[in-house]
Structure formats: structure tokens, C-alpha cells
Amino acid sequence: MAAGAQFVDRVVLHIAAGNGGHGCASVHREKFRPLGGPDGGNGGRGGDVILQVDANTASLLDYHRRPHRRAGNGKPGQGSNRNGADGDDVLLTVPDGTVVLTAGGEVMADLVGEGTRFVVAQGGRGGLGNAALASAKRKAPGFALLGEEGEAREIVLELKSVADVALVGFPSAGKSSLIAALSAARPKIADYPFTTLTPNLGVVAAGDVTFTVADVPGLIEGASEGRGLGLAFLRHIERSSTLVHVLDCATPEPGRDPVSDFEVIEAELRAYDRALDDERPLSGRPRLVVLNKIDVPDGRGIADLVRPEFEKRGMRVFEVSAASHEGLRELSFAMAEMVAAHRATLPTPEPTRLVIRPEPVGGAADFAVKALGDNTFLVGGDKPRRWLRQTDFGNEEAVGYLADRLARLGVEEALAEAGAERGATVMIGTEEDAVVFDWEPEILAGGGDGMGPRGTDRRLGGR
């Protein structure tokens, strides 16, 4: 959502991590040693896309203007055992309080705190060169593995201000003036609706308590249904422990008064709660009432008139003037008291411990075989799918190596146990996107010497 040309607090971002570089198939050659052994290097890793909180970033505007970001690809390996260079990571700085969601609205990460990082898309692995694939059985592989594709996804970034206290109220109620008087913040101030188009943050110190105050853009009736600017900025209140109603005691608009303004804002908060379905509803959080502009003619008289009504509702009321600073000291200490009370209820953070839990022997299988009927079987699992992406199907020796890997994993035994017969159709991947093989159980895999000339496999001859 863009407000003016300076502030954006919600963007849809299209990101792609880098692809891994392909491995190299090469044989060392020099004078008097025409076949000195495999020396193909590995491909480089694809770059990651990383989000990091930066205190100097206040908006998501840059991603609104440039919503497509891609990391660098890994370089392919080369002969003489030269590995390819890794692709460059892309570091995207975001404001404190940015929430990362999937395109479907599922929360992936909540980035709070300077320097917090989140790898939102991982680069693909580089393919192994033939030097890394050499073994006692396969002394000079005539193939290398392909690099894997990096992750690509669409994400949503939403900014929710990190503030202890949120000032809420109608446009021109004096919230910007109040935050300017309480802190060193210098928001834009004028006497017309919707002056504030960005949530302003100010730091306030009262006694030994230091806290932040957010000046949330003005709400109007119907804001929770999308009217005005309120709906787009209500999310900035969600992290605040205390709400402060700033009520205008000197409004020139007919039909408005502090009590009716308060009731309208409360109704909008309750409506937003219903849409949010949060465990900590806005309408249930501690709040104060500030009767502002008592320095204006008739302002003090209106404040004295409506104060008993709020006190009768159990509210703490403060009569203040942002212009003359009257009543601000008492207000700041009251806010500090409520912030301190909330902080005292928070659990003490425990030191982060790295817990290593090794995979149990005989744990979950790396693949699963599913019978689809008519001698057709589907092999699923992360390992088989990843191995398919690494295989150059134009090279028979590479296909034979894939067969060996699948056999060592236990796929052939599982197919036999599932009832597969000679000539069975075996699909590896998903039903919508699979590589199809004809299963020939008499062709040995996982043992013996199937290698023929470089780049070929005798087990695949005549098939």
C-alpha cells in the first residue's frame, strides 16, 4: 500500500534464488599422460535471497518500485579441478517489524530486531564434477551432475510498526503535534485531514522507563471497511501494548465531540479485531484518554464537560496541550507506568542454545512407492526428485549412475515388494510432473561394472 510517494508498508515481491552451476566432465591430459584421470571441478552454489532488518530502512518503497529480485547463478566447474564460483547472494534490507508471508497469507517470518536475518529463498546446489564422482568401480566417469535450480516464490512483505504506545484518533486530532512535543520526532503537521500519511515513531523517556510511541494516521468512521487511510494503517497498532485516544476538544466540525469521536474509534477497533481474530484484541488492551487542545478557546471548557463521562467508564483521563506542553509530564509518566506493567508480564528470554538432534537409524524413508494400477508405480521423495534434476539424460552413463543411486536407496527392492513386474512403468516425481522409466529387473543396478565407452552404460544398450 503506497501513501504519497514516501511510504509503502505492504508489497508483493517476486524473488528467485540463483541456480547451481553444472559440474564439469574433464580428463587430465599432458604430454606422455594422455589419460591422467578425471579432473572436472564442481559447480558453484547459487546465491540466496536474504532479508535483513536495518534500522536505516523505514519503508518498503524500493520493493514497490522494483518488485522482482534475483540472486546470482553459480558458475560451472572447469577442468584441472577448478570449482565454479558461488553465485552472489542478494541482501534485501527491511524495516524493523516486517512480517514475511506467502502469497496465500501464511506467515513465514516475523523480523524484529536490528540485524535479524531470514533466508527467504535458497540457492541451488552446484553439480559435482567427474573428479568428485570417481570411485574404484568408476575410475573415469564420462559425466558430471547438473546444478540444481534455486527456489523461486512470490512473497508478501507487511510492515507493522514496533512501538509500545499507539496514538489513535481522528485526523487533525493533534496526534502528530503530541508526538512532536513528547519526543524528538518531527512529523509533518498541518490543520487539514490526513496530514499524516506515514506512521511516525518517537522515543519518550519518563523516569527510568524509555519507550516508543507511534503516531498512527487518522481513523474515520468506516476505516475497518476500507474508508480513508485507517484500514491500511491499523496493522501498525497490532504490536503496541497500550493505546492512547487523542481527542480533539476544539474541533470546528459540526456533529463531532470528544465522546462521539471516542465511540467511533472504539467501534473501528472492535471491527478490526473481528477481521484480525487475534489472541490479543486491540479493543481489550489498556488505554488512556487524552483531551487535547485545552489551550484553544472553549477547549478547556469542553474537556471539563466530557471528562466525567470518560471517568464514569473507568478511563484514566489527561487534559493536555501539545502547543503549550501543559499536562504532558503527567501523561508521559502514565504511559511509562502502563508500558512497564506490560513488560513485567513478559517471559524472561532464555539464551539461545543450539540443539543437535541426529537422525535416528531406521528413521523415515527417503522415498515412497505408490501403486497406480496397470503395472504403473510412482516413486516420490525429496532424494529421487533431486537426483533427477541433477541428471543429464543425454548421457547414458549419467542415467546409469542415477539407476545405481536409486538401487542403493532401495527403490528397486521396494518396487518388487509393491508388485512391479518386468516392463512396469515407473514414474519418479509427481503424477503431474514425472520422469518415466520402463523397469527391467534383470538389468543389474547398484553393482557390477556396467560402464562401456565414456558417456555410455552397457546396461542401457539396446533399450
C-alpha positions as CSV (number, residue, x, y, z in Angstrom):
1,M,0.0,0.0,0.0
2,A,1.6,3.3,-1.0
3,A,0.8,6.5,0.8
4,G,2.0,9.5,-1.1
5,A,5.4,8.9,-2.7
6,Q,7.4,8.3,0.5
7,F,5.9,5.4,2.4
8,V,4.9,1.9,1.5
9,D,4.0,-0.7,4.1
10,R,2.9,-3.6,2.0
11,V,4.4,-5.1,-1.1
12,V,4.2,-8.2,-3.2
13,L,7.8,-9.3,-4.1
14,H,8.8,-11.8,-6.7
15,I,12.1,-13.4,-5.8
16,A,14.4,-16.1,-7.3
17,A,17.5,-17.6,-5.8
18,G,20.4,-18.4,-8.1
19,N,20.8,-21.8,-9.9
20,G,23.7,-24.0,-9.0
21,G,26.5,-24.3,-11.6
22,H,26.9,-27.6,-13.6
23,G,29.7,-29.9,-12.7
24,C,32.4,-30.4,-15.3
25,A,33.4,-33.7,-17.0
26,S,37.0,-33.5,-17.9
27,V,40.0,-35.8,-18.2
28,H,43.5,-34.6,-17.3
29,R,45.9,-34.5,-20.3
30,E,49.5,-33.7,-20.6
31,K,52.5,-34.9,-22.6
32,F,53.1,-38.6,-22.2
33,R,50.0,-38.9,-20.0
34,P,47.1,-38.7,-22.4
35,L,44.6,-40.0,-19.9
36,G,45.7,-38.8,-16.5
37,G,42.4,-39.3,-14.7
38,P,39.2,-37.2,-14.2
39,D,39.8,-33.6,-13.2
40,G,36.4,-31.9,-13.7
41,G,35.6,-29.4,-10.9
42,N,32.3,-28.9,-9.1
43,G,29.7,-26.2,-10.0
44,G,29.3,-23.2,-7.7
45,R,26.3,-22.8,-5.3
46,G,23.5,-20.5,-6.4
47,G,23.1,-17.2,-4.4
48,D,20.5,-16.9,-1.7
49,V,17.9,-14.2,-1.3
50,I,18.2,-12.9,2.3
51,L,16.0,-10.4,4.2
52,Q,17.7,-8.4,7.0
53,V,16.4,-5.8,9.4
54,D,18.1,-2.4,9.0
55,A,17.4,0.5,11.3
56,N,18.1,2.9,8.4
57,T,15.3,1.4,6.3
58,A,11.9,3.0,7.2
59,S,9.7,1.9,4.3
60,L,9.2,-0.8,1.6
61,L,9.1,1.8,-1.1
62,D,12.2,0.4,-3.0
63,Y,10.5,-3.0,-3.4
64,H,7.2,-1.3,-4.5
65,R,9.2,0.2,-7.4
66,R,11.3,-2.9,-8.2
67,P,9.3,-6.0,-7.2
68,H,11.5,-8.5,-9.0
69,R,14.7,-9.6,-7.3
70,R,17.1,-12.4,-8.3
71,A,20.3,-13.8,-6.9
72,G,23.3,-14.7,-9.0
73,N,23.8,-18.2,-10.5
74,G,26.7,-20.4,-9.6
75,K,29.4,-20.7,-12.2
76,P,30.1,-24.1,-13.9
77,G,33.1,-26.2,-12.9
78,Q,36.1,-26.4,-15.1
79,G,39.0,-28.8,-15.9
80,S,42.1,-29.0,-13.8
81,N,39.9,-29.5,-10.7
82,R,38.7,-25.8,-10.8
83,N,35.4,-25.4,-9.0
84,G,32.9,-22.8,-10.2
85,A,32.4,-19.6,-8.1
86,D,29.3,-19.3,-5.9
87,G,26.6,-17.0,-7.1
88,D,26.2,-13.7,-5.4
89,D,23.6,-13.5,-2.6
90,V,21.0,-10.8,-2.7
91,L,20.6,-9.0,0.7
92,L,17.3,-7.1,0.9
93,T,17.1,-4.7,3.9
94,V,13.7,-4.2,5.5
95,P,12.4,-2.1,8.4
96,D,12.1,-3.4,11.9
97,G,8.8,-5.1,12.3
98,T,8.4,-6.6,8.8
99,V,6.3,-9.7,8.5
100,V,7.0,-12.1,5.7
101,L,4.1,-14.0,4.3
102,T,3.5,-16.5,1.5
103,A,1.2,-15.5,-1.4
104,G,-1.5,-17.4,0.4
105,G,-1.1,-15.4,3.6
106,E,0.8,-17.9,5.7
107,V,3.4,-16.3,8.0
108,M,7.0,-17.3,7.1
109,A,8.9,-15.0,9.5
110,D,8.4,-12.0,11.8
111,L,11.5,-9.9,11.6
112,V,12.0,-7.8,14.7
113,G,15.3,-6.5,16.0
114,E,18.3,-4.9,14.2
115,G,20.3,-7.4,12.2
116,T,17.7,-10.1,12.2
117,R,18.1,-12.2,9.0
118,F,16.0,-14.7,7.2
119,V,16.9,-16.7,4.1
120,V,13.7,-16.5,2.1
121,A,14.9,-18.4,-0.9
122,Q,17.8,-20.8,-1.0
123,G,20.2,-21.1,-4.0
124,G,20.5,-24.4,-5.8
125,R,23.4,-26.8,-5.1
126,G,26.2,-26.9,-7.6
127,G,26.6,-30.1,-9.5
128,L,29.5,-32.5,-8.8
129,G,32.3,-32.7,-11.3
130,N,33.5,-36.1,-12.6
131,A,36.6,-35.9,-10.3
132,A,34.3,-36.0,-7.3
133,L,32.3,-38.9,-8.8
134,A,35.3,-41.1,-9.4
135,S,35.4,-44.4,-7.4
136,A,37.1,-47.7,-7.5
137,K,34.4,-49.0,-9.8
138,R,34.0,-45.9,-11.9
139,K,37.6,-44.6,-12.3
140,A,37.0,-42.1,-15.1
141,P,33.3,-41.0,-15.2
142,G,32.4,-39.5,-18.5
143,F,29.7,-37.4,-17.0
144,A,29.1,-34.8,-14.3
145,L,26.0,-33.8,-12.3
146,L,23.9,-30.8,-13.2
147,G,23.4,-27.9,-10.9
148,E,20.0,-27.6,-9.1
149,E,17.6,-24.7,-9.7
150,G,17.3,-22.1,-6.9
151,E,14.0,-21.5,-5.1
152,A,11.6,-19.1,-6.7
153,R,8.5,-17.8,-5.0
154,E,6.1,-14.9,-4.5
155,I,6.1,-13.4,-1.1
156,V,4.3,-10.5,0.7
157,L,6.1,-8.1,3.0
158,E,4.0,-6.2,5.6
159,L,5.4,-3.6,7.9
160,K,3.9,-3.4,11.4
161,S,5.5,-0.7,13.5
162,V,7.3,-1.8,16.6
163,A,6.0,0.7,19.2
164,D,5.0,0.4,22.9
165,V,2.3,3.0,22.7
166,A,0.0,3.8,19.8
167,L,-1.8,7.2,19.5
168,V,-5.2,6.8,17.8
169,G,-7.8,9.3,16.9
170,F,-9.5,11.3,14.1
171,P,-7.5,13.2,11.5
172,S,-6.2,16.6,12.9
173,A,-6.9,15.5,16.5
174,G,-3.3,16.6,17.3
175,K,-1.5,13.2,17.4
176,S,1.4,14.5,15.3
177,S,1.7,17.6,17.5
178,L,1.6,15.4,20.6
179,I,4.3,13.1,19.5
180,A,6.5,16.0,18.4
181,A,6.0,17.6,21.9
182,L,6.7,14.3,23.7
183,S,9.8,13.2,21.7
184,A,12.4,14.3,19.3
185,A,10.3,13.2,16.3
186,R,9.4,16.0,13.8
187,P,6.4,14.8,11.8
188,K,4.6,16.9,9.2
189,I,1.9,18.9,10.9
190,A,-1.0,21.0,9.5
191,D,-4.6,21.7,10.1
192,Y,-6.3,19.6,7.5
193,P,-7.4,15.9,7.2
194,F,-4.9,13.2,6.5
195,T,-1.8,15.3,7.1
196,T,-0.1,12.2,8.4
197,L,0.5,9.7,5.6
198,T,3.2,7.6,7.4
199,P,3.3,6.2,10.9
200,N,5.7,8.3,12.9
201,L,7.8,6.9,15.7
202,G,9.1,8.8,18.7
203,V,11.2,7.8,21.7
204,V,10.0,9.0,25.1
205,A,11.8,8.9,28.4
206,A,9.9,9.2,31.7
207,G,11.9,8.5,34.8
208,D,13.8,5.3,34.2
209,V,11.4,4.0,31.6
210,T,12.2,4.6,27.9
211,F,9.5,3.6,25.4
212,T,8.4,4.3,21.8
213,V,5.3,6.0,20.7
214,A,3.7,5.5,17.2
215,D,1.6,8.3,15.7
216,V,-0.9,6.3,13.6
217,P,-2.6,8.1,10.7
218,G,-6.1,9.3,11.5
219,L,-9.0,7.0,11.5
220,I,-12.5,7.8,10.4
221,E,-15.8,6.0,10.6
222,G,-15.8,3.0,8.3
223,A,-12.0,2.7,8.4
224,S,-12.2,-1.0,9.1
225,E,-14.2,-1.4,5.9
226,G,-11.6,0.4,3.8
227,R,-12.7,4.1,4.1
228,G,-10.0,6.7,4.3
229,L,-6.5,5.6,5.4
230,G,-7.3,3.8,8.6
231,L,-7.6,0.2,7.4
232,A,-4.2,0.3,5.8
233,F,-2.5,1.6,8.9
234,L,-4.4,-0.3,11.7
235,R,-1.8,-3.0,11.4
236,H,0.7,-0.6,12.9
237,I,-1.2,-0.8,16.2
238,E,-1.0,-4.6,16.5
239,R,2.4,-4.7,18.3
240,S,1.5,-1.8,20.8
241,S,0.7,-2.8,24.4
242,T,-1.0,0.5,25.2
243,L,-3.5,2.6,23.2
244,V,-4.0,6.3,23.7
245,H,-7.1,8.0,22.4
246,V,-6.2,11.5,21.3
247,L,-9.5,13.5,21.3
248,D,-9.9,17.0,19.8
249,C,-11.6,19.4,22.2
250,A,-11.6,22.2,19.7
251,T,-12.9,20.7,16.5
252,P,-14.9,23.1,14.3
253,E,-16.8,20.3,12.6
254,P,-20.5,20.2,13.4
255,G,-21.8,17.0,14.9
256,R,-18.5,16.0,16.4
257,D,-17.4,16.0,20.1
258,P,-14.8,14.0,22.1
259,V,-17.3,11.4,23.3
260,S,-18.7,10.6,19.9
261,D,-15.2,10.5,18.4
262,F,-14.1,8.1,21.1
263,E,-17.1,5.8,20.4
264,V,-16.4,5.8,16.6
265,I,-12.7,4.9,17.1
266,E,-13.6,2.1,19.6
267,A,-16.2,0.7,17.1
268,E,-13.5,0.6,14.4
269,L,-11.1,-1.2,16.7
270,R,-13.7,-3.8,17.5
271,A,-14.4,-4.2,13.8
272,Y,-10.8,-4.7,13.0
273,D,-10.5,-7.3,15.8
274,R,-13.2,-9.3,14.2
275,A,-11.3,-9.4,11.0
276,L,-8.0,-10.0,12.7
277,D,-9.1,-12.8,15.0
278,D,-6.0,-12.2,17.3
279,E,-5.4,-13.6,20.7
280,R,-4.7,-10.0,21.9
281,P,-7.6,-7.9,20.5
282,L,-7.0,-4.2,20.1
283,S,-10.2,-3.4,21.9
284,G,-9.0,-5.2,25.0
285,R,-5.7,-3.5,25.5
286,P,-5.0,-0.9,28.2
287,R,-5.8,2.6,27.1
288,L,-5.7,6.2,28.2
289,V,-7.8,9.2,27.1
290,V,-6.1,12.4,26.2
291,L,-8.3,15.5,25.8
292,N,-6.1,17.7,23.6
293,K,-6.0,21.4,22.7
294,I,-7.1,22.8,26.0
295,D,-5.1,25.9,25.1
296,V,-7.7,26.8,22.4
297,P,-10.7,29.0,23.4
298,D,-13.5,26.7,24.6
299,G,-11.2,23.7,24.5
300,R,-10.7,23.6,28.3
301,G,-14.4,24.1,28.9
302,I,-15.3,21.1,26.6
303,A,-12.6,19.0,28.3
304,D,-14.1,19.8,31.8
305,L,-17.5,18.9,30.4
306,V,-16.7,15.5,29.0
307,R,-14.1,14.3,31.5
308,P,-16.7,12.9,34.0
309,E,-18.2,10.8,31.2
310,F,-14.9,9.0,30.5
311,E,-14.1,8.6,34.2
312,K,-17.5,7.1,34.7
313,R,-16.4,4.4,32.1
314,G,-13.3,3.7,34.2
315,M,-10.9,5.5,31.9
316,R,-7.8,7.5,33.0
317,V,-8.1,11.0,31.5
318,F,-5.5,13.6,30.9
319,E,-6.1,17.2,29.8
320,V,-3.2,18.4,27.7
321,S,-2.0,20.9,25.2
322,A,0.6,19.9,22.7
323,A,1.2,23.5,21.9
324,S,1.9,24.8,25.4
325,H,3.1,21.4,26.8
326,E,0.6,21.6,29.6
327,G,-0.2,18.2,31.2
328,L,2.5,16.3,29.1
329,R,4.7,15.3,32.0
330,E,1.8,13.6,33.8
331,L,0.8,11.9,30.5
332,S,4.3,10.6,29.8
333,F,4.6,9.1,33.3
334,A,1.2,7.4,33.0
335,M,2.2,5.9,29.7
336,A,5.5,4.8,31.1
337,E,3.7,3.1,34.0
338,M,1.5,1.1,31.7
339,V,4.4,0.1,29.5
340,A,6.4,-1.0,32.5
341,A,3.5,-3.1,33.7
342,H,3.2,-4.8,30.4
343,R,6.9,-5.5,30.2
344,A,6.8,-7.1,33.6
345,T,4.3,-9.7,32.3
346,L,6.6,-10.8,29.5
347,P,8.6,-14.0,30.0
348,T,12.3,-13.7,30.5
349,P,14.1,-14.5,27.3
350,E,16.2,-17.6,27.6
351,P,19.7,-17.8,26.0
352,T,19.7,-19.4,22.6
353,R,21.1,-22.9,22.6
354,L,22.0,-24.9,19.6
355,V,20.5,-28.4,19.9
356,I,21.8,-31.1,17.6
357,R,19.4,-34.0,17.1
358,P,20.9,-36.6,14.8
359,E,18.5,-38.6,12.6
360,P,17.6,-42.0,14.2
361,V,18.8,-45.1,12.5
362,G,16.0,-46.6,10.5
363,G,14.0,-43.4,10.6
364,A,11.6,-42.1,8.0
365,A,12.3,-43.4,4.5
366,D,13.8,-41.1,1.9
367,F,11.2,-42.2,-0.7
368,A,7.8,-43.9,-1.1
369,V,6.5,-46.2,-3.8
370,K,2.8,-45.9,-4.7
371,A,1.0,-48.4,-7.0
372,L,-1.2,-46.6,-9.5
373,G,-2.6,-49.7,-11.2
374,D,-2.0,-51.4,-14.5
375,N,1.7,-52.2,-13.6
376,T,2.4,-48.5,-13.1
377,F,4.1,-47.1,-10.0
378,L,5.0,-43.7,-8.7
379,V,8.3,-43.1,-6.8
380,G,8.1,-40.0,-4.7
381,G,10.5,-38.3,-2.2
382,D,13.0,-35.5,-2.0
383,K,16.1,-37.5,-2.8
384,P,14.8,-39.1,-6.0
385,R,13.4,-35.8,-7.3
386,R,16.6,-34.0,-6.5
387,W,18.7,-36.7,-8.2
388,L,16.5,-36.4,-11.3
389,R,17.3,-32.7,-11.5
390,Q,21.0,-33.4,-11.3
391,T,21.0,-36.0,-14.2
392,D,22.0,-35.3,-17.8
393,F,19.6,-37.6,-19.6
394,G,21.6,-37.1,-22.8
395,N,24.4,-39.1,-21.3
396,E,23.8,-42.8,-20.8
397,E,26.5,-43.1,-18.2
398,A,24.8,-40.4,-16.1
399,V,21.5,-42.3,-16.4
400,G,23.2,-45.5,-15.3
401,Y,24.7,-43.6,-12.3
402,L,21.1,-42.5,-11.4
403,A,20.0,-46.1,-11.6
404,D,22.8,-47.1,-9.2
405,R,21.9,-44.3,-6.7
406,L,18.2,-45.4,-6.8
407,A,19.2,-49.0,-6.2
408,R,21.4,-48.2,-3.3
409,L,18.5,-46.2,-1.8
410,G,16.3,-49.3,-2.0
411,V,13.9,-48.2,-4.7
412,E,14.2,-51.5,-6.8
413,E,13.5,-53.7,-3.8
414,A,10.6,-51.5,-2.9
415,L,9.2,-51.8,-6.4
416,A,9.5,-55.6,-6.3
417,E,7.7,-55.7,-2.9
418,A,5.0,-53.4,-4.3
419,G,4.3,-56.0,-7.1
420,A,6.1,-54.4,-10.0
421,E,6.7,-56.8,-12.9
422,R,9.0,-56.7,-15.9
423,G,8.2,-53.8,-18.2
424,A,6.5,-51.9,-15.4
425,T,6.0,-48.1,-15.9
426,V,7.9,-46.3,-13.1
427,M,7.3,-42.6,-12.7
428,I,9.7,-40.6,-10.5
429,G,8.5,-37.3,-9.2
430,T,4.8,-36.3,-9.1
431,E,1.9,-37.5,-11.2
432,E,1.7,-34.1,-12.9
433,D,5.5,-33.8,-13.5
434,A,7.4,-37.1,-13.6
435,V,10.2,-38.8,-15.5
436,V,9.0,-42.1,-16.8
437,F,11.1,-45.3,-17.0
438,D,10.5,-48.9,-18.1
439,W,11.6,-51.1,-15.3
440,E,13.8,-54.1,-16.3
441,P,14.6,-56.0,-13.1
442,E,17.1,-58.3,-14.9
443,I,19.4,-55.3,-15.6
444,L,21.7,-55.0,-12.7
445,A,22.0,-51.8,-10.8
446,G,24.0,-50.8,-7.8
447,G,26.7,-53.3,-8.5
448,G,28.9,-54.9,-11.2
449,D,30.6,-53.0,-14.0
450,G,28.1,-51.6,-16.4
451,M,30.4,-49.0,-17.9
452,G,31.1,-49.1,-21.6
453,P,32.9,-46.3,-23.6
454,R,32.9,-42.9,-22.0
455,G,29.4,-41.4,-21.7
456,T,27.7,-44.8,-22.2
457,D,26.5,-47.7,-20.0
458,R,26.3,-51.3,-21.3
459,R,23.2,-51.9,-19.2
460,L,21.3,-49.4,-21.3
461,G,22.3,-50.8,-24.7
462,G,19.5,-51.8,-27.0
463,R,16.8,-50.4,-24.8
